[in-house]
């Protein structure tokens, strides 16, 4: 199972995933700046190092620059986190999660229709 990451680490992972799974430090800083984030260089380097230590990223070299490469896809991470959530909060019952989404009015009618089409088309089968 993939390790849990902090919100800040997840921000960096999302940047890498949106860049096709790899980005240089400069590209990460540029994406952060575009999003209005003003983290300092040391903060970003520390977070990237933690992600390497957690096995979420690896580093490579492009000339003299570091490139960060995601070792975990966004879909795999989301799936693992969803399993953890269902296991921890709903004793493994996905039905409990869906019931909460419906009762909490977090699922729109359109969401429901899309999920129904997905299920009926066999999209839920592996």
DSSP file (Angstrom, degrees, kcal/mol; ACC not computed):
  #  RESIDUE AA STRUCTURE BP1 BP2  ACC     N-H-->O    O-->H-N    N-H-->O    O-->H-N    TCO  KAPPA ALPHA  PHI   PSI    X-CA   Y-CA   Z-CA
    1    1 A X              0   0    0      0, 0.0     2,-0.2     0, 0.0    76,-0.1   0.000 360.0 360.0 360.0 148.4    0.0    0.0    0.0
    2    2 A X        -     0   0    0     74,-0.2    53,-0.1     1,-0.1     3,-0.1  -0.495 360.0-107.0 -78.6 145.7    1.1    3.5   -0.7
    3    3 A X        -     0   0    0     51,-0.4     2,-0.2    -2,-0.2    -1,-0.1  -0.314  33.2-104.6 -69.9 153.3    2.1    5.8    2.2
    4    4 A X        -     0   0    0     -2,-0.0     2,-0.3    77,-0.0    -1,-0.1  -0.529  38.1-155.9 -71.1 143.0    0.0    8.6    3.3
    5    5 A X        -     0   0    0     -2,-0.2    -3,-0.0    -3,-0.1    46,-0.0  -0.896  16.7-109.1-121.4 155.4    1.3   12.0    2.3
    6    6 A X     >  -     0   0    0     -2,-0.3     4,-2.6     1,-0.1     5,-0.2  -0.258  35.6-104.2 -72.9 167.0    0.7   15.4    3.8
    7    7 A X  H  > S+     0   0    0      1,-0.2     4,-1.9     2,-0.2     5,-0.1   0.892 123.9  50.2 -59.4 -40.0   -1.5   18.0    2.1
    8    8 A X  H  > S+     0   0    0      2,-0.2     4,-1.5     1,-0.2    -1,-0.2   0.910 110.8  48.0 -66.4 -42.2    1.7   19.9    1.1
    9    9 A X  H  > S+     0   0    0      1,-0.2     4,-2.4     2,-0.2    -2,-0.2   0.889 109.3  54.2 -64.6 -38.4    3.3   16.8   -0.3
   10   10 A X  H  X S+     0   0    0     -4,-2.6     4,-2.7     1,-0.2    -1,-0.2   0.869 102.1  58.1 -63.8 -36.3    0.0   16.0   -2.2
   11   11 A X  H  X S+     0   0    0     -4,-1.9     4,-1.5     1,-0.2    -1,-0.2   0.920 109.2  44.9 -57.1 -44.0    0.2   19.5   -3.8
   12   12 A X  H  X S+     0   0    0     -4,-1.5     4,-2.2     2,-0.2    -2,-0.2   0.891 111.0  52.9 -69.1 -39.6    3.6   18.6   -5.2
   13   13 A X  H  X S+     0   0    0     -4,-2.4     4,-3.1     1,-0.2     5,-0.2   0.911 106.9  53.1 -61.6 -41.0    2.4   15.1   -6.3
   14   14 A X  H  X S+     0   0    0     -4,-2.7     4,-2.4     1,-0.2    -1,-0.2   0.875 107.2  52.2 -62.7 -36.3   -0.5   16.7   -8.2
   15   15 A X  H  X S+     0   0    0     -4,-1.5     4,-1.1     2,-0.2    -1,-0.2   0.939 112.2  45.4 -62.9 -46.2    1.9   19.0  -10.0
   16   16 A X  H  <>S+     0   0    0     -4,-2.2     5,-3.2     1,-0.2     6,-0.6   0.923 112.9  49.7 -64.1 -44.4    4.0   16.0  -11.1
   17   17 A X  H ><5S+     0   0    0     -4,-3.1     3,-1.6     1,-0.2    -1,-0.2   0.906 110.0  50.8 -61.6 -40.8    0.9   14.0  -12.1
   18   18 A X  H 3<5S+     0   0    0     -4,-2.4    -1,-0.2     1,-0.3    -2,-0.2   0.732 106.9  56.0 -70.7 -19.2   -0.4   17.0  -14.2
   19   19 A X  T 3<5S-     0   0    0     -4,-1.1     3,-0.4    -3,-0.5    -1,-0.3   0.196 131.7 -91.2 -94.4  15.1    3.0   17.2  -15.8
   20   20 A X  T < 5S-     0   0    0     -3,-1.6    -3,-0.2     1,-0.2    -2,-0.1   0.641  77.6 -58.9  86.0  13.8    2.9   13.6  -17.0
   21   21 A X  S   <S+     0   0    0     -5,-3.2    49,-3.3    -6,-0.2     2,-0.3   0.455 119.9  69.2  96.4   0.9    4.6   12.1  -13.9
   22   22 A X  E     +A   69   0A   0     -6,-0.6     2,-0.3    -3,-0.4    47,-0.2  -0.992  47.5 156.0-152.9 145.0    7.9   14.0  -14.1
   23   23 A X  E     -A   68   0A   0     45,-2.1    45,-3.3    -2,-0.3     2,-0.1  -0.979  35.5-114.0-162.3 152.2    9.1   17.5  -13.7
   24   24 A X  E  >  -A   67   0A   0     -2,-0.3     4,-2.2    43,-0.3    43,-0.2  -0.419  38.8-106.4 -80.5 164.8   12.3   19.5  -12.9
   25   25 A X  H  > S+     0   0    0     41,-1.2     4,-2.6     1,-0.2     5,-0.2   0.912 122.8  53.8 -56.4 -43.3   12.6   21.5   -9.7
   26   26 A X  H  > S+     0   0    0      1,-0.2     4,-2.3     2,-0.2    -1,-0.2   0.892 107.6  49.6 -61.6 -40.2   12.2   24.6  -11.8
   27   27 A X  H  > S+     0   0    0      2,-0.2     4,-2.3     1,-0.2    -1,-0.2   0.881 110.4  50.9 -66.8 -37.5    9.0   23.4  -13.3
   28   28 A X  H  X S+     0   0    0     -4,-2.2     4,-2.4     2,-0.2    -2,-0.2   0.940 111.3  47.6 -63.5 -47.0    7.6   22.5   -9.9
   29   29 A X  H  X S+     0   0    0     -4,-2.6     4,-2.4     1,-0.2    -2,-0.2   0.884 111.3  51.4 -62.3 -38.9    8.4   26.0   -8.6
   30   30 A X  H  X S+     0   0    0     -4,-2.3     4,-2.5     2,-0.2    -1,-0.2   0.916 110.3  48.3 -64.4 -43.5    6.8   27.6  -11.7
   31   31 A X  H  X S+     0   0    0     -4,-2.3     4,-1.4     2,-0.2    -2,-0.2   0.890 111.5  50.6 -64.7 -38.8    3.6   25.6  -11.2
   32   32 A X  H  <>S+     0   0    0     -4,-2.4     5,-2.9     2,-0.2     3,-0.2   0.929 110.9  48.5 -62.9 -44.8    3.5   26.6   -7.5
   33   33 A X  H ><5S+     0   0    0     -4,-2.4     3,-1.7     1,-0.2    -2,-0.2   0.902 108.0  54.3 -63.1 -41.6    4.0   30.2   -8.5
   34   34 A X  H 3<5S+     0   0    0     -4,-2.5    -1,-0.2     1,-0.3    -2,-0.2   0.826 107.7  51.3 -61.3 -30.9    1.2   30.0  -11.1
   35   35 A X  T 3<5S-     0   0    0     -4,-1.4    -1,-0.3    -3,-0.2    -2,-0.2   0.423 122.9-108.0 -86.0   1.4   -1.1   28.7   -8.4
   36   36 A X  T < 5S+     0   0    0     -3,-1.7     2,-0.4     1,-0.3    -3,-0.2   0.633  70.2 146.7  83.5  14.1   -0.2   31.6   -6.1
   37   37 A X      < -     0   0    0     -5,-2.9    -1,-0.3    -6,-0.2    -2,-0.1  -0.703  31.1-169.2 -87.8 133.8    1.9   29.5   -3.7
   38   38 A X        +     0   0    0     -2,-0.4    -1,-0.1    -3,-0.1    -5,-0.1  -0.087  25.2 154.8-114.9  33.4    4.9   31.3   -2.2
   39   39 A X        -     0   0    0      1,-0.1     2,-0.1   -10,-0.1    -6,-0.0  -0.307  44.0-116.0 -61.0 145.2    6.8   28.4   -0.6
   40   40 A X     >  -     0   0    0      1,-0.1     4,-2.0     4,-0.0     3,-0.3  -0.411  24.7-106.8 -79.7 159.4   10.5   28.9   -0.2
   41   41 A X  H  > S+     0   0    0      1,-0.2     4,-2.6     2,-0.2     5,-0.2   0.898 118.9  51.8 -52.9 -47.8   13.1   26.8   -2.0
   42   42 A X  H  > S+     0   0    0      1,-0.2     4,-2.3     2,-0.2    -1,-0.2   0.864 107.7  52.8 -62.2 -36.3   14.1   24.9    1.2
   43   43 A X  H  > S+     0   0    0     -3,-0.3     4,-2.4     2,-0.2    -1,-0.2   0.937 111.5  45.3 -63.0 -47.2   10.5   24.0    1.9
   44   44 A X  H  X S+     0   0    0     -4,-2.0     4,-2.7     1,-0.2     5,-0.2   0.917 113.2  49.6 -65.4 -43.6    9.9   22.6   -1.6
   45   45 A X  H  X S+     0   0    0     -4,-2.6     4,-2.3     1,-0.2    -1,-0.2   0.903 111.3  50.0 -62.7 -40.9   13.2   20.7   -1.5
   46   46 A X  H  X S+     0   0    0     -4,-2.3     4,-2.2    -5,-0.2    -2,-0.2   0.928 112.1  47.1 -62.8 -45.3   12.4   19.2    1.9
   47   47 A X  H  X S+     0   0    0     -4,-2.4     4,-2.0     1,-0.2    -2,-0.2   0.910 112.4  49.3 -64.5 -42.0    8.9   18.1    0.7
   48   48 A X  H  X S+     0   0    0     -4,-2.7     4,-1.8     1,-0.2    -1,-0.2   0.898 110.4  51.5 -63.4 -39.4   10.3   16.6   -2.4
   49   49 A X  H  X S+     0   0    0     -4,-2.3     4,-2.6     1,-0.2    -2,-0.2   0.891 108.0  51.8 -64.0 -39.9   13.0   14.7   -0.4
   50   50 A X  H  X S+     0   0    0     -4,-2.2     4,-2.0     1,-0.2    -1,-0.2   0.900 108.0  51.8 -62.6 -40.0   10.3   13.4    1.9
   51   51 A X  H  <>S+     0   0    0     -4,-2.0     5,-2.5     2,-0.2     6,-1.4   0.858 109.8  49.4 -66.2 -34.0    8.3   12.1   -1.1
   52   52 A X  H ><5S+     0   0    0     -4,-1.8     3,-1.6     4,-0.2    -2,-0.2   0.940 110.7  50.2 -65.6 -47.2   11.5   10.3   -2.3
   53   53 A X  H 3<5S+     0   0    0     -4,-2.6    -2,-0.2     1,-0.3    -1,-0.2   0.829 108.7  52.8 -60.2 -32.9   12.0    8.8    1.2
   54   54 A X  T 3<5S-     0   0    0     -4,-2.0   -51,-0.4    -5,-0.2    -1,-0.3   0.497 116.8-114.4 -82.1  -3.6    8.3    7.6    1.1
   55   55 A X  T < 5S+     0   0    0     -3,-1.6    -3,-0.2    -4,-0.3    -2,-0.1   0.665  88.0 113.5  79.9  15.9    8.9    5.9   -2.2
   56   56 A X  S   <S+     0   0    0     -5,-2.5    15,-3.2    -6,-0.2    16,-0.9   0.756  80.0  22.9 -87.6 -27.8    6.5    8.2   -4.0
   57   57 A X  E     -B   70   0A   0     -6,-1.4     2,-0.3    13,-0.3    -2,-0.2  -0.895  60.1-160.4-132.5 160.3    9.2    9.8   -6.2
   58   58 A X  E     -B   69   0A   0     11,-2.0    11,-3.0    -2,-0.3     2,-0.3  -0.941  21.2-126.6-132.3 162.3   12.6    9.1   -7.5
   59   59 A X  E     +B   68   0A   0     -2,-0.3     2,-0.3     9,-0.2     9,-0.2  -0.818  25.6 173.6-110.3 150.3   15.2   11.6   -8.8
   60   60 A X  E     -B   67   0A   0      7,-2.4     7,-2.7    -2,-0.3     2,-0.4  -0.845  28.1-111.1-138.4 176.7   17.0   11.6  -12.0
   61   61 A X  E     -B   66   0A   0     -2,-0.3     2,-0.5     5,-0.2     5,-0.2  -0.940  17.3-173.8-118.9 137.3   19.4   14.0  -13.7
   62   62 A X  E >  S-B   65   0A   0      3,-2.9     3,-2.2    -2,-0.4     2,-0.5  -0.907  78.3 -55.4-121.0  98.2   18.9   16.1  -16.8
   63   63 A X  T 3  S-     0   0    0     -2,-0.5     0, 0.0     1,-0.3     0, 0.0  -0.567 120.9 -22.4  65.3-119.7   22.3   17.6  -17.2
   64   64 A X  T 3  S+     0   0    0     -2,-0.5     2,-0.3    -3,-0.1    -1,-0.3   0.401 121.6  93.6-100.6   1.5   23.0   19.3  -13.9
   65   65 A X  E <  S- B   0  62A   0     -3,-2.2    -3,-2.9     1,-0.0     2,-0.3  -0.705  74.1-120.8 -99.8 146.9   19.3   19.6  -12.9
   66   66 A X  E     - B   0  61A   0     -2,-0.3   -41,-1.2    -5,-0.2     2,-0.4  -0.631  21.5-160.2 -80.5 139.6   17.3   17.2  -10.8
   67   67 A X  E     -AB  24  60A   0     -7,-2.7    -7,-2.4    -2,-0.3     2,-0.5  -0.974   8.7-145.0-116.9 137.2   14.2   15.7  -12.3
   68   68 A X  E     -AB  23  59A   0    -45,-3.3   -45,-2.1    -2,-0.4     2,-0.5  -0.894  14.4-165.7-105.2 130.1   11.5   14.3  -10.1
   69   69 A X  E     -AB  22  58A   0    -11,-3.0   -11,-2.0    -2,-0.5     2,-0.3  -0.962  19.3-126.8-122.5 124.4    9.7   11.2  -11.3
   70   70 A X  E     - B   0  57A   0    -49,-3.3   -13,-0.3    -2,-0.5   -14,-0.1  -0.512  17.8-172.2 -70.3 130.4    6.5    9.9   -9.8
   71   71 A X  S    S+     0   0    0    -15,-3.2     2,-0.4    -2,-0.3   -14,-0.2   0.526  74.7  55.7 -95.9 -10.4    6.7    6.2   -8.9
   72   72 A X  S    S-     0   0    0    -16,-0.9    -1,-0.1   -51,-0.1     2,-0.1  -0.986  83.4-131.4-125.2 130.2    3.0    6.1   -8.1
   73   73 A X     >  -     0   0    0     -2,-0.4     4,-2.3     1,-0.1     5,-0.2  -0.382  22.0-117.4 -76.0 159.5    0.2    7.1  -10.5
   74   74 A X  H  > S+     0   0    0      1,-0.2     4,-2.8     2,-0.2     5,-0.2   0.915 116.0  51.5 -61.6 -43.1   -2.5    9.4   -9.4
   75   75 A X  H  > S+     0   0    0      1,-0.2     4,-2.4     2,-0.2    -1,-0.2   0.902 110.2  48.4 -62.6 -41.9   -5.1    6.7  -10.1
   76   76 A X  H  > S+     0   0    0      2,-0.2     4,-2.4     1,-0.2    -1,-0.2   0.906 113.0  47.9 -65.3 -41.0   -3.2    4.2   -7.9
   77   77 A X  H  X S+     0   0    0     -4,-2.3     4,-2.6     2,-0.2     5,-0.2   0.930 112.3  48.6 -65.6 -44.6   -2.8    6.7   -5.1
   78   78 A X  H  X S+     0   0    0     -4,-2.8     4,-2.5     1,-0.2    -2,-0.2   0.915 111.8  50.1 -60.5 -42.9   -6.5    7.6   -5.2
   79   79 A X  H  X S+     0   0    0     -4,-2.4     4,-2.4    -5,-0.2    -1,-0.2   0.926 111.6  47.4 -62.1 -45.7   -7.5    4.0   -5.2
   80   80 A X  H  X S+     0   0    0     -4,-2.4     4,-2.1     1,-0.2    -1,-0.2   0.905 113.4  48.1 -63.7 -41.3   -5.3    3.2   -2.2
   81   81 A X  H  X S+     0   0    0     -4,-2.6     4,-2.5     2,-0.2    -1,-0.2   0.877 110.2  52.1 -68.5 -36.7   -6.6    6.2   -0.3
   82   82 A X  H  X S+     0   0    0     -4,-2.5     4,-2.7    -5,-0.2     5,-0.2   0.918 109.6  49.7 -64.0 -42.8  -10.2    5.3   -1.0
   83   83 A X  H  X S+     0   0    0     -4,-2.4     4,-2.6     1,-0.2    -2,-0.2   0.917 111.4  49.1 -60.7 -42.9   -9.6    1.8    0.3
   84   84 A X  H  X S+     0   0    0     -4,-2.1     4,-2.9     2,-0.2     5,-0.3   0.924 111.7  48.8 -62.7 -44.8   -8.0    3.2    3.4
   85   85 A X  H  X>S+     0   0    0     -4,-2.5     4,-2.7     2,-0.2     5,-0.6   0.938 113.5  45.8 -60.4 -48.7  -11.0    5.6    3.9
   86   86 A X  H  X5S+     0   0    0     -4,-2.7     6,-2.0     1,-0.2     4,-1.6   0.902 115.8  47.4 -63.4 -40.6  -13.6    2.8    3.4
   87   87 A X  H  X5S+     0   0    0     -4,-2.6     4,-0.6     4,-0.2    -2,-0.2   0.937 118.2  39.3 -66.0 -47.0  -11.7    0.5    5.7
   88   88 A X  H  <5S+     0   0    0     -4,-2.9    -2,-0.2    -5,-0.2    -3,-0.2   0.922 129.1  26.3 -71.2 -45.8  -11.1    3.0    8.5
   89   89 A X  H  <5S+     0   0    0     -4,-2.7    -3,-0.2    -5,-0.3    -2,-0.2   0.734 131.7  31.5 -94.6 -24.0  -14.4    4.8    8.6
   90   90 A X  H ><<S-     0   0    0     -4,-1.6     3,-2.5    -5,-0.6     6,-0.2   0.127 100.2-113.8-126.3  20.8  -16.9    2.3    7.2
   91   91 A X  T 3< S-     0   0    0     -4,-0.6    -4,-0.2     1,-0.3    -3,-0.1   0.834  81.9 -51.7  49.7  37.8  -15.5   -1.1    8.3
   92   92 A X  T 3  S+     0   0    0     -6,-2.0     2,-0.9     1,-0.2    -1,-0.3   0.487 105.7 132.1  83.3   3.4  -14.8   -2.0    4.7
   93   93 A X    X>  -     0   0    0     -3,-2.5     4,-1.1    -7,-0.5     3,-0.6  -0.786  34.8-175.4 -96.1 105.2  -18.3   -1.2    3.5
   94   94 A X  H 3> S+     0   0    0     -2,-0.9     4,-2.5     1,-0.2     5,-0.2   0.809  85.9  66.7 -64.0 -28.3  -18.3    0.9    0.4
   95   95 A X  H 3> S+     0   0    0      1,-0.2     4,-2.7     2,-0.2    -1,-0.2   0.891  96.7  54.0 -58.9 -39.5  -22.1    1.0    0.7
   96   96 A X  H <> S+     0   0    0     -3,-0.6     4,-2.0    -6,-0.2    -1,-0.2   0.889 108.3  48.9 -62.0 -40.0  -21.6    3.0    3.9
   97   97 A X  H  X S+     0   0    0     -4,-1.1     4,-2.3     2,-0.2    -2,-0.2   0.936 112.3  47.1 -64.6 -46.7  -19.5    5.6    2.1
   98   98 A X  H  X S+     0   0    0     -4,-2.5     4,-2.4     1,-0.2    -2,-0.2   0.906 110.4  53.1 -63.0 -41.2  -22.0    5.9   -0.7
   99   99 A X  H  X S+     0   0    0     -4,-2.7     4,-3.2     1,-0.2     5,-0.3   0.906 109.2  49.6 -60.1 -41.3  -24.9    6.3    1.8
  100  100 A X  H  X S+     0   0    0     -4,-2.0     4,-2.4     2,-0.2     6,-0.2   0.906 109.7  51.1 -63.5 -42.0  -23.0    9.1    3.5
  101  101 A X  H  <>S+     0   0    0     -4,-2.3     5,-3.0     2,-0.2     6,-0.9   0.901 115.5  42.2 -62.3 -40.8  -22.4   10.8    0.2
  102  102 A X  H ><5S+     0   0    0     -4,-2.4     3,-1.6     3,-0.2    -2,-0.2   0.949 116.5  46.1 -71.3 -49.5  -26.1   10.6   -0.7
  103  103 A X  H 3<5S+     0   0    0     -4,-3.2    -2,-0.2     1,-0.3    -1,-0.2   0.836 112.5  51.2 -64.2 -32.7  -27.4   11.5    2.8
  104  104 A X  T 3<5S-     0   0    0     -4,-2.4    -1,-0.3    -5,-0.3    -2,-0.2   0.351 111.9-122.3 -85.0   6.8  -24.9   14.4    3.0
  105  105 A X  T < 5S+     0   0    0     -3,-1.6    -3,-0.2     1,-0.1    -2,-0.1   0.851  74.6 129.9  53.7  38.7  -26.1   15.7   -0.3
  106  106 A X      < +     0   0    0     -5,-3.0     2,-0.6    -6,-0.2    -4,-0.2   0.489  55.7  71.8 -95.9  -6.7  -22.6   15.4   -1.7
  107  107 A X  S    S-     0   0    0     -6,-0.9    -1,-0.1    -5,-0.2    -2,-0.1  -0.948  76.0-149.4-112.2 117.4  -23.7   13.4   -4.7
  108  108 A X     >  -     0   0    0     -2,-0.6     4,-2.5     1,-0.1     5,-0.1  -0.290  29.5-106.2 -77.7 168.5  -25.7   15.4   -7.3
  109  109 A X  H  > S+     0   0    0      1,-0.2     4,-2.5     2,-0.2     5,-0.2   0.900 124.4  51.2 -59.5 -40.8  -28.4   13.9   -9.5
  110  110 A X  H  > S+     0   0    0      2,-0.2     4,-2.6     1,-0.2    -1,-0.2   0.908 108.0  51.5 -65.4 -41.3  -25.9   14.1  -12.4
  111  111 A X  H  > S+     0   0    0      1,-0.2     4,-2.7     2,-0.2     5,-0.2   0.934 110.6  49.7 -57.1 -46.1  -23.2   12.3  -10.4
  112  112 A X  H  X S+     0   0    0     -4,-2.5     4,-2.5     1,-0.2    -2,-0.2   0.924 111.1  48.3 -60.1 -46.3  -25.8    9.6   -9.6
  113  113 A X  H  X S+     0   0    0     -4,-2.5     4,-2.5     1,-0.2    -1,-0.2   0.906 112.3  48.9 -62.8 -42.1  -26.7    9.2  -13.3
  114  114 A X  H  X S+     0   0    0     -4,-2.6     4,-2.4     2,-0.2    -1,-0.2   0.912 112.3  48.1 -64.2 -42.5  -23.1    9.0  -14.3
  115  115 A X  H  X S+     0   0    0     -4,-2.7     4,-2.8     2,-0.2    -2,-0.2   0.900 110.9  51.2 -64.7 -40.1  -22.3    6.4  -11.7
  116  116 A X  H  X S+     0   0    0     -4,-2.5     4,-2.8    -5,-0.2     5,-0.2   0.931 111.4  47.1 -62.8 -45.8  -25.3    4.4  -12.7
  117  117 A X  H  X S+     0   0    0     -4,-2.5     4,-1.9     2,-0.2     6,-0.2   0.910 112.6  50.8 -61.3 -42.0  -24.2    4.5  -16.4
  118  118 A X  H  <>S+     0   0    0     -4,-2.4     5,-2.3     2,-0.2     6,-0.4   0.936 113.4  44.5 -59.8 -48.8  -20.7    3.5  -15.3
  119  119 A X  H ><5S+     0   0    0     -4,-2.8     3,-1.5     1,-0.2     5,-0.3   0.923 113.6  49.3 -63.5 -46.4  -22.0    0.6  -13.2
  120  120 A X  H 3<5S+     0   0    0     -4,-2.8    -1,-0.2     1,-0.3    -2,-0.2   0.782 105.8  57.7 -67.5 -27.5  -24.4   -0.6  -15.9
  121  121 A X  T 3<5S-     0   0    0     -4,-1.9    -1,-0.3    -5,-0.2    -2,-0.2   0.476 120.4-107.3 -81.6  -0.4  -21.8   -0.5  -18.6
  122  122 A X  T X 5S+     0   0    0     -3,-1.5     3,-1.7    -4,-0.2    -3,-0.2   0.587  79.3 135.2  86.0  10.1  -19.6   -2.9  -16.6
  123  123 A X  T 3 < +     0   0    0     -5,-2.3    -4,-0.2     1,-0.3    -5,-0.1   0.701  65.8  61.6 -64.7 -19.3  -17.1   -0.2  -15.6
  124  124 A X  T 3  S+     0   0    0     -6,-0.4    -1,-0.3    -5,-0.3     2,-0.3   0.525  87.0  92.8 -84.9  -4.9  -17.1   -1.4  -12.1
  125  125 A X    <         0   0    0     -3,-1.7     0, 0.0     1,-0.1     0, 0.0  -0.640 360.0 360.0 -91.0 147.0  -15.8   -4.8  -13.1
  126  126 A X              0   0    0     -2,-0.3    -1,-0.1     0, 0.0    -3,-0.1   0.409 360.0 360.0 -96.2 360.0  -12.1   -5.6  -13.1
